[in-house]
Amino acid sequence: MPRYFFDVHDGVDAIDDAGQDLPDLPAAEAEAVRIAGNFATRPAMLGAEGGALVVVVRNAPDCVALKVRLVFNIDKPWKRQRVPVASTA
């Protein structure tokens, strides 16, 4: 079975030196999606306004097979500042 490495970048780089043996690239993609999904379910990882995460899947030390990118924003429209409109009179 091929070995895949899952590097996680979320403001801190976590490089996977061990890797996992998986049957094929679709299985590695599913694992990367699972890793990204775990990030989104932990409130402590989200940050006050949202965040981003990239899981880079490698199938060799310098060979990127695919990337899974998770980007999310917490939009609080009631916190937006109102900009005064200049008078036209």
Secondary structure by P-SEA (a helix, b strand, c coil): cbbbbbbbbccbbbbbccccccccaaaaaaaaaaaaaaaaacccccccccbbbbbbbbcccccccbbbbbbbbbcccccbbbbbbcccc
